[in-house]
Amino acid sequence: MNVAIMANFFMFFFANIDNFHAKIIDLETISLFKRSFFMKVWIFIAVVISLILIGLVFYSFRFKDIETPKYKIIKTFGAVEIREYPGMILAQTSLPKSDYNTEGNNGFRTVAGYIFGGNQSQQKIAMTAPVIMKMGDSASMSFVMPSEYSLKDLPSPSNNQVKLVSEGSKVLAVVRFGGFSNSEKIKQHADQLYSVLDSNGLKHRGELLYLGYNAPWDVTNRRNEVAVELVDFK
């Protein structure tokens, strides 16, 4: 009985072997199609990402030509530059605390609203660099106004959280660093700055400034600085 069953099985198998082979080929074809399809999807995604990165690099260079304060380097101590800055006008907002990671974006958006038309004249004002974040107990975020404006020329902010402030000339000690910034990097370079100042007996106000020069989409040649104002520097 078992022999007869096995004989019938083999007869059926060999009679239908072409069908089985065709089905196996179909399954392999489907599998190859799936692999080919997903490979094309991944290639498409990689191309899109590459184009986006190329575009970001292009815009990074395209918009580098923005106004910055005309400071004068009067001395250096290793990586620390002593700079003399002219007076400037700031659009400024107060921050609840001085942590860059938690307050940087909110402060930036608040002040950016002013130059993007959030003022009584709905006037667009050119972006400049750097954006200045003052650390410490009286934390704030500030944009430097273009030098073509005097205080009386600038429209009043629509947002009562933004104030226009006139700052006199000052001497700053500055350390520069690259890459994307965060609270940890700022502290690391601030410690470096304070160490150099203390070892050279340079008096300062102690209140740390973070200076950021890049738009969020800049991916190359990013420039960051930490600074403190010096007292009676000669």
CORMO-V884684 format. One record per helix or strand of 3 or more residues. SS is the DSSP state (A for helix, B for strand). FROM is the first residue (numbers start at 1). TO is the last residue. If there is no record, write none. Layout:
# CORMO-V884684
ss->{SS:SS}
from->{FROM:FROM}
to->{TO:TO}
This chain:
# CORMO-V884684
ss->{A:A:B:B:B:A:B:B:A:B:B:A:B:B}
from->{2:17:72:80:88:100:131:140:151:162:170:183:209:224}
to->{15:62:77:85:94:115:134:144:153:167:177:199:212:230}
